[in-house]
Amino acid sequence: MGYIITALIAGVVIAALTIFIGLQKDAKYGSSTKSNLTRLTAIYIALIVFCLIGLGLYIGNL
């Protein structure tokens, strides 16, 4: 159970850092930042979900 909580906390921290970095707009890249940030956040969410499912299956088979 502790591993799941650690994974969730790590995922939230990574997502928060991604959003923080994405909100800092550059003159050249400001227009595409929002779509890139959305895609990257979706990738992180999907990765966390799949990792948690895999971890749950692994722990369940021990």
CHARMM internal coordinates of N, CA and C (Angstrom, degrees):
IC EDIT
DIST 1 N 1 CA 1.4519
DIST 1 CA 1 C 1.5227
ANGL 1 N 1 CA 1 C 110.56
DIST 1 C 2 N 1.3206
ANGL 1 CA 1 C 2 N 116.45
DIHE 1 N 1 CA 1 C 2 N -34.23
DIST 2 N 2 CA 1.4585
ANGL 1 C 2 N 2 CA 120.35
DIHE 1 CA 1 C 2 N 2 CA -179.85
DIST 2 CA 2 C 1.5136
ANGL 2 N 2 CA 2 C 112.15
DIHE 1 C 2 N 2 CA 2 C -65.48
DIST 2 C 3 N 1.3513
ANGL 2 CA 2 C 3 N 116.21
DIHE 2 N 2 CA 2 C 3 N -33.01
DIST 3 N 3 CA 1.4602
ANGL 2 C 3 N 3 CA 119.95
DIHE 2 CA 2 C 3 N 3 CA 179.42
DIST 3 CA 3 C 1.5271
ANGL 3 N 3 CA 3 C 111.34
DIHE 2 C 3 N 3 CA 3 C -67.61
DIST 3 C 4 N 1.3199
ANGL 3 CA 3 C 4 N 115.99
DIHE 3 N 3 CA 3 C 4 N -36.98
DIST 4 N 4 CA 1.4612
ANGL 3 C 4 N 4 CA 119.93
DIHE 3 CA 3 C 4 N 4 CA 179.49
DIST 4 CA 4 C 1.5214
ANGL 4 N 4 CA 4 C 109.95
DIHE 3 C 4 N 4 CA 4 C -66.14
DIST 4 C 5 N 1.3068
ANGL 4 CA 4 C 5 N 117.06
DIHE 4 N 4 CA 4 C 5 N -43.23
DIST 5 N 5 CA 1.4633
ANGL 4 C 5 N 5 CA 120.69
DIHE 4 CA 4 C 5 N 5 CA 178.85
DIST 5 CA 5 C 1.5240
ANGL 5 N 5 CA 5 C 110.27
DIHE 4 C 5 N 5 CA 5 C -64.09
DIST 5 C 6 N 1.3356
ANGL 5 CA 5 C 6 N 116.63
DIHE 5 N 5 CA 5 C 6 N -41.38
DIST 6 N 6 CA 1.4637
ANGL 5 C 6 N 6 CA 120.63
DIHE 5 CA 5 C 6 N 6 CA 177.74
DIST 6 CA 6 C 1.5206
ANGL 6 N 6 CA 6 C 110.81
DIHE 5 C 6 N 6 CA 6 C -62.58
DIST 6 C 7 N 1.3360
ANGL 6 CA 6 C 7 N 117.16
DIHE 6 N 6 CA 6 C 7 N -42.24
DIST 7 N 7 CA 1.4618
ANGL 6 C 7 N 7 CA 121.21
DIHE 6 CA 6 C 7 N 7 CA 178.87
DIST 7 CA 7 C 1.5245
ANGL 7 N 7 CA 7 C 110.88
DIHE 6 C 7 N 7 CA 7 C -64.65
DIST 7 C 8 N 1.3185
ANGL 7 CA 7 C 8 N 117.03
DIHE 7 N 7 CA 7 C 8 N -40.72
DIST 8 N 8 CA 1.4656
ANGL 7 C 8 N 8 CA 120.39
DIHE 7 CA 7 C 8 N 8 CA 178.33
DIST 8 CA 8 C 1.5251
ANGL 8 N 8 CA 8 C 111.31
DIHE 7 C 8 N 8 CA 8 C -64.59
DIST 8 C 9 N 1.3147
ANGL 8 CA 8 C 9 N 116.77
DIHE 8 N 8 CA 8 C 9 N -43.91
DIST 9 N 9 CA 1.4649
ANGL 8 C 9 N 9 CA 120.34
DIHE 8 CA 8 C 9 N 9 CA 179.32
DIST 9 CA 9 C 1.5197
ANGL 9 N 9 CA 9 C 110.32
DIHE 8 C 9 N 9 CA 9 C -63.53
DIST 9 C 10 N 1.3318
ANGL 9 CA 9 C 10 N 117.17
DIHE 9 N 9 CA 9 C 10 N -43.33
DIST 10 N 10 CA 1.4652
ANGL 9 C 10 N 10 CA 120.62
DIHE 9 CA 9 C 10 N 10 CA 178.54
DIST 10 CA 10 C 1.5218
ANGL 10 N 10 CA 10 C 110.71
DIHE 9 C 10 N 10 CA 10 C -62.31
DIST 10 C 11 N 1.3131
ANGL 10 CA 10 C 11 N 117.21
DIHE 10 N 10 CA 10 C 11 N -40.87
DIST 11 N 11 CA 1.4603
ANGL 10 C 11 N 11 CA 120.92
DIHE 10 CA 10 C 11 N 11 CA 178.78
DIST 11 CA 11 C 1.5159
ANGL 11 N 11 CA 11 C 112.37
DIHE 10 C 11 N 11 CA 11 C -63.93
DIST 11 C 12 N 1.3186
ANGL 11 CA 11 C 12 N 116.28
DIHE 11 N 11 CA 11 C 12 N -41.64
DIST 12 N 12 CA 1.4656
ANGL 11 C 12 N 12 CA 120.22
DIHE 11 CA 11 C 12 N 12 CA 178.94
DIST 12 CA 12 C 1.5220
ANGL 12 N 12 CA 12 C 110.47
DIHE 11 C 12 N 12 CA 12 C -65.80
DIST 12 C 13 N 1.3275
ANGL 12 CA 12 C 13 N 116.78
DIHE 12 N 12 CA 12 C 13 N -41.21
DIST 13 N 13 CA 1.4701
ANGL 12 C 13 N 13 CA 120.34
DIHE 12 CA 12 C 13 N 13 CA 179.06
DIST 13 CA 13 C 1.5268
ANGL 13 N 13 CA 13 C 110.22
DIHE 12 C 13 N 13 CA 13 C -63.81
DIST 13 C 14 N 1.3251
ANGL 13 CA 13 C 14 N 117.37
DIHE 13 N 13 CA 13 C 14 N -44.66
DIST 14 N 14 CA 1.4649
ANGL 13 C 14 N 14 CA 120.78
DIHE 13 CA 13 C 14 N 14 CA 179.52
DIST 14 CA 14 C 1.5221
ANGL 14 N 14 CA 14 C 110.75
DIHE 13 C 14 N 14 CA 14 C -63.28
DIST 14 C 15 N 1.3274
ANGL 14 CA 14 C 15 N 117.01
DIHE 14 N 14 CA 14 C 15 N -43.98
DIST 15 N 15 CA 1.4618
ANGL 14 C 15 N 15 CA 120.13
DIHE 14 CA 14 C 15 N 15 CA 178.83
DIST 15 CA 15 C 1.5284
ANGL 15 N 15 CA 15 C 110.90
DIHE 14 C 15 N 15 CA 15 C -63.75
DIST 15 C 16 N 1.3332
ANGL 15 CA 15 C 16 N 117.32
DIHE 15 N 15 CA 15 C 16 N -41.25
DIST 16 N 16 CA 1.4650
ANGL 15 C 16 N 16 CA 120.52
DIHE 15 CA 15 C 16 N 16 CA 179.42
DIST 16 CA 16 C 1.5249
ANGL 16 N 16 CA 16 C 111.25
DIHE 15 C 16 N 16 CA 16 C -64.06
DIST 16 C 17 N 1.3255
ANGL 16 CA 16 C 17 N 116.91
DIHE 16 N 16 CA 16 C 17 N -42.06
DIST 17 N 17 CA 1.4662
ANGL 16 C 17 N 17 CA 119.89
DIHE 16 CA 16 C 17 N 17 CA 177.45
DIST 17 CA 17 C 1.5247
ANGL 17 N 17 CA 17 C 111.33
DIHE 16 C 17 N 17 CA 17 C -64.81
DIST 17 C 18 N 1.3221
ANGL 17 CA 17 C 18 N 116.70
DIHE 17 N 17 CA 17 C 18 N -38.21
DIST 18 N 18 CA 1.4608
ANGL 17 C 18 N 18 CA 120.63
DIHE 17 CA 17 C 18 N 18 CA 177.74
DIST 18 CA 18 C 1.5198
ANGL 18 N 18 CA 18 C 110.63
DIHE 17 C 18 N 18 CA 18 C -62.58
DIST 18 C 19 N 1.3147
ANGL 18 CA 18 C 19 N 116.70
DIHE 18 N 18 CA 18 C 19 N -45.13
DIST 19 N 19 CA 1.4629
ANGL 18 C 19 N 19 CA 120.48
DIHE 18 CA 18 C 19 N 19 CA 179.32
DIST 19 CA 19 C 1.5197
ANGL 19 N 19 CA 19 C 110.30
DIHE 18 C 19 N 19 CA 19 C -65.48
DIST 19 C 20 N 1.3285
ANGL 19 CA 19 C 20 N 117.59
DIHE 19 N 19 CA 19 C 20 N -41.89
DIST 20 N 20 CA 1.4622
ANGL 19 C 20 N 20 CA 121.21
DIHE 19 CA 19 C 20 N 20 CA 179.54
DIST 20 CA 20 C 1.5218
ANGL 20 N 20 CA 20 C 111.02
DIHE 19 C 20 N 20 CA 20 C -60.55
DIST 20 C 21 N 1.3235
ANGL 20 CA 20 C 21 N 116.56
DIHE 20 N 20 CA 20 C 21 N -45.67
DIST 21 N 21 CA 1.4656
ANGL 20 C 21 N 21 CA 120.32
DIHE 20 CA 20 C 21 N 21 CA 179.58
DIST 21 CA 21 C 1.5236
ANGL 21 N 21 CA 21 C 110.47
DIHE 20 C 21 N 21 CA 21 C -67.78
DIST 21 C 22 N 1.3215
ANGL 21 CA 21 C 22 N 116.45
DIHE 21 N 21 CA 21 C 22 N -38.31
DIST 22 N 22 CA 1.4603
ANGL 21 C 22 N 22 CA 120.28
DIHE 21 CA 21 C 22 N 22 CA -179.14
DIST 22 CA 22 C 1.5117
ANGL 22 N 22 CA 22 C 113.71
DIHE 21 C 22 N 22 CA 22 C -67.62
DIST 22 C 23 N 1.3057
ANGL 22 CA 22 C 23 N 117.61
DIHE 22 N 22 CA 22 C 23 N -26.50
DIST 23 N 23 CA 1.4607
ANGL 22 C 23 N 23 CA 120.19
DIHE 22 CA 22 C 23 N 23 CA -179.41
DIST 23 CA 23 C 1.5263
ANGL 23 N 23 CA 23 C 112.73
DIHE 22 C 23 N 23 CA 23 C -78.52
DIST 23 C 24 N 1.3143
ANGL 23 CA 23 C 24 N 117.21
DIHE 23 N 23 CA 23 C 24 N -15.36
DIST 24 N 24 CA 1.4593
ANGL 23 C 24 N 24 CA 120.73
DIHE 23 CA 23 C 24 N 24 CA 176.97
DIST 24 CA 24 C 1.5230
ANGL 24 N 24 CA 24 C 108.08
DIHE 23 C 24 N 24 CA 24 C -83.76
DIST 24 C 25 N 1.3213
ANGL 24 CA 24 C 25 N 116.20
DIHE 24 N 24 CA 24 C 25 N 99.49
DIST 25 N 25 CA 1.4595
ANGL 24 C 25 N 25 CA 121.27
DIHE 24 CA 24 C 25 N 25 CA -173.04
DIST 25 CA 25 C 1.5204
ANGL 25 N 25 CA 25 C 111.64
DIHE 24 C 25 N 25 CA 25 C -84.69
DIST 25 C 26 N 1.3039
ANGL 25 CA 25 C 26 N 114.06
DIHE 25 N 25 CA 25 C 26 N 141.01
DIST 26 N 26 CA 1.4533
ANGL 25 C 26 N 26 CA 122.65
DIHE 25 CA 25 C 26 N 26 CA 173.20
DIST 26 CA 26 C 1.5261
ANGL 26 N 26 CA 26 C 106.95
DIHE 25 C 26 N 26 CA 26 C -104.17
DIST 26 C 27 N 1.3094
ANGL 26 CA 26 C 27 N 117.81
DIHE 26 N 26 CA 26 C 27 N 153.47
DIST 27 N 27 CA 1.4618
ANGL 26 C 27 N 27 CA 120.86
DIHE 26 CA 26 C 27 N 27 CA -177.15
DIST 27 CA 27 C 1.5262
ANGL 27 N 27 CA 27 C 111.86
DIHE 26 C 27 N 27 CA 27 C -60.25
DIST 27 C 28 N 1.3105
ANGL 27 CA 27 C 28 N 118.29
DIHE 27 N 27 CA 27 C 28 N -39.14
DIST 28 N 28 CA 1.4605
ANGL 27 C 28 N 28 CA 121.34
DIHE 27 CA 27 C 28 N 28 CA -177.08
DIST 28 CA 28 C 1.5285
ANGL 28 N 28 CA 28 C 112.59
DIHE 27 C 28 N 28 CA 28 C -80.39
DIST 28 C 29 N 1.3130
ANGL 28 CA 28 C 29 N 116.38
DIHE 28 N 28 CA 28 C 29 N -35.04
DIST 29 N 29 CA 1.4521
ANGL 28 C 29 N 29 CA 119.88
DIHE 28 CA 28 C 29 N 29 CA -171.02
DIST 29 CA 29 C 1.5266
ANGL 29 N 29 CA 29 C 113.60
DIHE 28 C 29 N 29 CA 29 C -107.57
DIST 29 C 30 N 1.2900
ANGL 29 CA 29 C 30 N 118.09
DIHE 29 N 29 CA 29 C 30 N 6.95
DIST 30 N 30 CA 1.4589
ANGL 29 C 30 N 30 CA 121.07
DIHE 29 CA 29 C 30 N 30 CA -176.55
DIST 30 CA 30 C 1.5063
ANGL 30 N 30 CA 30 C 114.08
DIHE 29 C 30 N 30 CA 30 C -62.67
DIST 30 C 31 N 1.3246
ANGL 30 CA 30 C 31 N 117.26
DIHE 30 N 30 CA 30 C 31 N -33.78
DIST 31 N 31 CA 1.4598
ANGL 30 C 31 N 31 CA 119.55
DIHE 30 CA 30 C 31 N 31 CA -175.80
DIST 31 CA 31 C 1.5231
ANGL 31 N 31 CA 31 C 112.52
DIHE 30 C 31 N 31 CA 31 C -72.72
DIST 31 C 32 N 1.3150
ANGL 31 CA 31 C 32 N 117.62
DIHE 31 N 31 CA 31 C 32 N -31.29
DIST 32 N 32 CA 1.4640
ANGL 31 C 32 N 32 CA 119.75
DIHE 31 CA 31 C 32 N 32 CA -177.99
DIST 32 CA 32 C 1.5243
ANGL 32 N 32 CA 32 C 112.89
DIHE 31 C 32 N 32 CA 32 C -97.12
DIST 32 C 33 N 1.3053
ANGL 32 CA 32 C 33 N 117.59
DIHE 32 N 32 CA 32 C 33 N -1.31
DIST 33 N 33 CA 1.4653
ANGL 32 C 33 N 33 CA 120.76
DIHE 32 CA 32 C 33 N 33 CA -175.78
DIST 33 CA 33 C 1.5189
ANGL 33 N 33 CA 33 C 111.64
DIHE 32 C 33 N 33 CA 33 C -63.22
DIST 33 C 34 N 1.3241
ANGL 33 CA 33 C 34 N 116.92
DIHE 33 N 33 CA 33 C 34 N -42.33
DIST 34 N 34 CA 1.4593
ANGL 33 C 34 N 34 CA 119.70
DIHE 33 CA 33 C 34 N 34 CA -175.49
DIST 34 CA 34 C 1.5260
ANGL 34 N 34 CA 34 C 111.28
DIHE 33 C 34 N 34 CA 34 C -64.18
DIST 34 C 35 N 1.3245
ANGL 34 CA 34 C 35 N 117.90
DIHE 34 N 34 CA 34 C 35 N -45.25
DIST 35 N 35 CA 1.4618
ANGL 34 C 35 N 35 CA 119.35
DIHE 34 CA 34 C 35 N 35 CA -179.49
DIST 35 CA 35 C 1.5260
ANGL 35 N 35 CA 35 C 111.38
DIHE 34 C 35 N 35 CA 35 C -68.47
DIST 35 C 36 N 1.3228
ANGL 35 CA 35 C 36 N 116.95
DIHE 35 N 35 CA 35 C 36 N -38.85
DIST 36 N 36 CA 1.4661
ANGL 35 C 36 N 36 CA 119.85
DIHE 35 CA 35 C 36 N 36 CA 177.55
DIST 36 CA 36 C 1.5242
ANGL 36 N 36 CA 36 C 110.92
DIHE 35 C 36 N 36 CA 36 C -65.01
DIST 36 C 37 N 1.3202
ANGL 36 CA 36 C 37 N 116.45
DIHE 36 N 36 CA 36 C 37 N -40.81
DIST 37 N 37 CA 1.4610
ANGL 36 C 37 N 37 CA 121.21
DIHE 36 CA 36 C 37 N 37 CA 179.32
DIST 37 CA 37 C 1.5247
ANGL 37 N 37 CA 37 C 110.78
DIHE 36 C 37 N 37 CA 37 C -64.04
DIST 37 C 38 N 1.3228
ANGL 37 CA 37 C 38 N 116.32
DIHE 37 N 37 CA 37 C 38 N -41.03
DIST 38 N 38 CA 1.4633
ANGL 37 C 38 N 38 CA 120.57
DIHE 37 CA 37 C 38 N 38 CA 178.94
DIST 38 CA 38 C 1.5199
ANGL 38 N 38 CA 38 C 110.58
DIHE 37 C 38 N 38 CA 38 C -62.85
DIST 38 C 39 N 1.3290
ANGL 38 CA 38 C 39 N 116.83
DIHE 38 N 38 CA 38 C 39 N -45.54
DIST 39 N 39 CA 1.4655
ANGL 38 C 39 N 39 CA 120.46
DIHE 38 CA 38 C 39 N 39 CA 179.80
DIST 39 CA 39 C 1.5250
ANGL 39 N 39 CA 39 C 111.66
DIHE 38 C 39 N 39 CA 39 C -64.86
DIST 39 C 40 N 1.3115
ANGL 39 CA 39 C 40 N 117.15
DIHE 39 N 39 CA 39 C 40 N -42.95
DIST 40 N 40 CA 1.4599
ANGL 39 C 40 N 40 CA 120.82
DIHE 39 CA 39 C 40 N 40 CA -178.85
DIST 40 CA 40 C 1.5265
ANGL 40 N 40 CA 40 C 111.22
DIHE 39 C 40 N 40 CA 40 C -66.40
DIST 40 C 41 N 1.3184
ANGL 40 CA 40 C 41 N 117.20
DIHE 40 N 40 CA 40 C 41 N -39.74
DIST 41 N 41 CA 1.4598
ANGL 40 C 41 N 41 CA 120.92
DIHE 40 CA 40 C 41 N 41 CA 177.48
DIST 41 CA 41 C 1.5228
ANGL 41 N 41 CA 41 C 110.56
DIHE 40 C 41 N 41 CA 41 C -64.81
DIST 41 C 42 N 1.3339
ANGL 41 CA 41 C 42 N 117.10
DIHE 41 N 41 CA 41 C 42 N -40.58
DIST 42 N 42 CA 1.4659
ANGL 41 C 42 N 42 CA 120.70
DIHE 41 CA 41 C 42 N 42 CA 177.45
DIST 42 CA 42 C 1.5260
ANGL 42 N 42 CA 42 C 110.94
DIHE 41 C 42 N 42 CA 42 C -62.75
DIST 42 C 43 N 1.3178
ANGL 42 CA 42 C 43 N 116.73
DIHE 42 N 42 CA 42 C 43 N -39.04
DIST 43 N 43 CA 1.4672
ANGL 42 C 43 N 43 CA 120.52
DIHE 42 CA 42 C 43 N 43 CA 177.79
DIST 43 CA 43 C 1.5262
ANGL 43 N 43 CA 43 C 110.05
DIHE 42 C 43 N 43 CA 43 C -63.47
DIST 43 C 44 N 1.3306
ANGL 43 CA 43 C 44 N 117.27
DIHE 43 N 43 CA 43 C 44 N -44.58
DIST 44 N 44 CA 1.4661
ANGL 43 C 44 N 44 CA 120.58
DIHE 43 CA 43 C 44 N 44 CA 178.85
DIST 44 CA 44 C 1.5251
ANGL 44 N 44 CA 44 C 111.23
DIHE 43 C 44 N 44 CA 44 C -61.87
DIST 44 C 45 N 1.3179
ANGL 44 CA 44 C 45 N 117.03
DIHE 44 N 44 CA 44 C 45 N -43.15
DIST 45 N 45 CA 1.4685
ANGL 44 C 45 N 45 CA 120.51
DIHE 44 CA 44 C 45 N 45 CA -179.74
DIST 45 CA 45 C 1.5222
ANGL 45 N 45 CA 45 C 110.18
DIHE 44 C 45 N 45 CA 45 C -62.79
DIST 45 C 46 N 1.3362
ANGL 45 CA 45 C 46 N 116.70
DIHE 45 N 45 CA 45 C 46 N -46.31
DIST 46 N 46 CA 1.4647
ANGL 45 C 46 N 46 CA 120.32
DIHE 45 CA 45 C 46 N 46 CA 179.34
DIST 46 CA 46 C 1.5269
ANGL 46 N 46 CA 46 C 110.80
DIHE 45 C 46 N 46 CA 46 C -62.22
DIST 46 C 47 N 1.3163
ANGL 46 CA 46 C 47 N 116.67
DIHE 46 N 46 CA 46 C 47 N -41.90
DIST 47 N 47 CA 1.4636
ANGL 46 C 47 N 47 CA 120.70
DIHE 46 CA 46 C 47 N 47 CA 179.78
DIST 47 CA 47 C 1.5235
ANGL 47 N 47 CA 47 C 111.37
DIHE 46 C 47 N 47 CA 47 C -62.83
DIST 47 C 48 N 1.3154
ANGL 47 CA 47 C 48 N 116.94
DIHE 47 N 47 CA 47 C 48 N -43.22
DIST 48 N 48 CA 1.4658
ANGL 47 C 48 N 48 CA 120.75
DIHE 47 CA 47 C 48 N 48 CA 179.42
DIST 48 CA 48 C 1.5224
ANGL 48 N 48 CA 48 C 110.52
DIHE 47 C 48 N 48 CA 48 C -64.02
DIST 48 C 49 N 1.3374
ANGL 48 CA 48 C 49 N 116.75
DIHE 48 N 48 CA 48 C 49 N -43.29
DIST 49 N 49 CA 1.4658
ANGL 48 C 49 N 49 CA 120.27
DIHE 48 CA 48 C 49 N 49 CA 179.92
DIST 49 CA 49 C 1.5254
ANGL 49 N 49 CA 49 C 110.46
DIHE 48 C 49 N 49 CA 49 C -61.89
DIST 49 C 50 N 1.3390
ANGL 49 CA 49 C 50 N 117.09
DIHE 49 N 49 CA 49 C 50 N -47.58
DIST 50 N 50 CA 1.4620
ANGL 49 C 50 N 50 CA 120.13
DIHE 49 CA 49 C 50 N 50 CA -179.95
DIST 50 CA 50 C 1.5291
ANGL 50 N 50 CA 50 C 111.80
DIHE 49 C 50 N 50 CA 50 C -64.12
DIST 50 C 51 N 1.3131
ANGL 50 CA 50 C 51 N 117.13
DIHE 50 N 50 CA 50 C 51 N -38.42
DIST 51 N 51 CA 1.4678
ANGL 50 C 51 N 51 CA 120.17
DIHE 50 CA 50 C 51 N 51 CA 178.04
DIST 51 CA 51 C 1.5240
ANGL 51 N 51 CA 51 C 111.31
DIHE 50 C 51 N 51 CA 51 C -65.44
DIST 51 C 52 N 1.3186
ANGL 51 CA 51 C 52 N 116.62
DIHE 51 N 51 CA 51 C 52 N -40.97
DIST 52 N 52 CA 1.4615
ANGL 51 C 52 N 52 CA 119.54
DIHE 51 CA 51 C 52 N 52 CA 178.67
DIST 52 CA 52 C 1.5222
ANGL 52 N 52 CA 52 C 111.35
DIHE 51 C 52 N 52 CA 52 C -66.69
DIST 52 C 53 N 1.3286
ANGL 52 CA 52 C 53 N 117.30
DIHE 52 N 52 CA 52 C 53 N -39.08
DIST 53 N 53 CA 1.4631
ANGL 52 C 53 N 53 CA 120.51
DIHE 52 CA 52 C 53 N 53 CA 176.89
DIST 53 CA 53 C 1.5292
ANGL 53 N 53 CA 53 C 109.88
DIHE 52 C 53 N 53 CA 53 C -63.42
DIST 53 C 54 N 1.3240
ANGL 53 CA 53 C 54 N 116.08
DIHE 53 N 53 CA 53 C 54 N -46.07
DIST 54 N 54 CA 1.4603
ANGL 53 C 54 N 54 CA 120.08
DIHE 53 CA 53 C 54 N 54 CA 178.83
DIST 54 CA 54 C 1.5133
ANGL 54 N 54 CA 54 C 112.30
DIHE 53 C 54 N 54 CA 54 C -62.06
DIST 54 C 55 N 1.3130
ANGL 54 CA 54 C 55 N 116.48
DIHE 54 N 54 CA 54 C 55 N -41.85
DIST 55 N 55 CA 1.4630
ANGL 54 C 55 N 55 CA 120.68
DIHE 54 CA 54 C 55 N 55 CA 178.33
DIST 55 CA 55 C 1.5247
ANGL 55 N 55 CA 55 C 110.65
DIHE 54 C 55 N 55 CA 55 C -64.10
DIST 55 C 56 N 1.3224
ANGL 55 CA 55 C 56 N 116.13
DIHE 55 N 55 CA 55 C 56 N -41.86
DIST 56 N 56 CA 1.4620
ANGL 55 C 56 N 56 CA 119.92
DIHE 55 CA 55 C 56 N 56 CA 177.72
DIST 56 CA 56 C 1.5154
ANGL 56 N 56 CA 56 C 112.28
DIHE 55 C 56 N 56 CA 56 C -62.74
DIST 56 C 57 N 1.3344
ANGL 56 CA 56 C 57 N 116.85
DIHE 56 N 56 CA 56 C 57 N -41.84
DIST 57 N 57 CA 1.4645
ANGL 56 C 57 N 57 CA 120.41
DIHE 56 CA 56 C 57 N 57 CA 177.20
DIST 57 CA 57 C 1.5216
ANGL 57 N 57 CA 57 C 111.15
DIHE 56 C 57 N 57 CA 57 C -65.54
DIST 57 C 58 N 1.3182
ANGL 57 CA 57 C 58 N 116.71
DIHE 57 N 57 CA 57 C 58 N -40.08
DIST 58 N 58 CA 1.4666
ANGL 57 C 58 N 58 CA 121.01
DIHE 57 CA 57 C 58 N 58 CA 179.02
DIST 58 CA 58 C 1.5274
ANGL 58 N 58 CA 58 C 111.03
DIHE 57 C 58 N 58 CA 58 C -63.70
DIST 58 C 59 N 1.3216
ANGL 58 CA 58 C 59 N 116.17
DIHE 58 N 58 CA 58 C 59 N -47.15
DIST 59 N 59 CA 1.4641
ANGL 58 C 59 N 59 CA 120.16
DIHE 58 CA 58 C 59 N 59 CA -179.62
DIST 59 CA 59 C 1.5281
ANGL 59 N 59 CA 59 C 110.32
DIHE 58 C 59 N 59 CA 59 C -66.25
DIST 59 C 60 N 1.3270
ANGL 59 CA 59 C 60 N 116.83
DIHE 59 N 59 CA 59 C 60 N -36.66
DIST 60 N 60 CA 1.4603
ANGL 59 C 60 N 60 CA 120.61
DIHE 59 CA 59 C 60 N 60 CA 179.82
DIST 60 CA 60 C 1.5143
ANGL 60 N 60 CA 60 C 113.30
DIHE 59 C 60 N 60 CA 60 C -66.60
DIST 60 C 61 N 1.3339
ANGL 60 CA 60 C 61 N 117.25
DIHE 60 N 60 CA 60 C 61 N -25.75
DIST 61 N 61 CA 1.4621
ANGL 60 C 61 N 61 CA 120.87
DIHE 60 CA 60 C 61 N 61 CA -178.73
DIST 61 CA 61 C 1.5193
ANGL 61 N 61 CA 61 C 113.20
DIHE 60 C 61 N 61 CA 61 C -93.44
DIST 61 C 62 N 1.3171
ANGL 61 CA 61 C 62 N 118.06
DIHE 61 N 61 CA 61 C 62 N 1.52
DIST 62 N 62 CA 1.4746
ANGL 61 C 62 N 62 CA 119.93
DIHE 61 CA 61 C 62 N 62 CA 179.91
DIST 62 CA 62 C 1.5017
ANGL 62 N 62 CA 62 C 111.78
DIHE 61 C 62 N 62 CA 62 C -71.02
END
COOR INIT
IC SEED 1 N 1 CA 1 C
IC BUILD
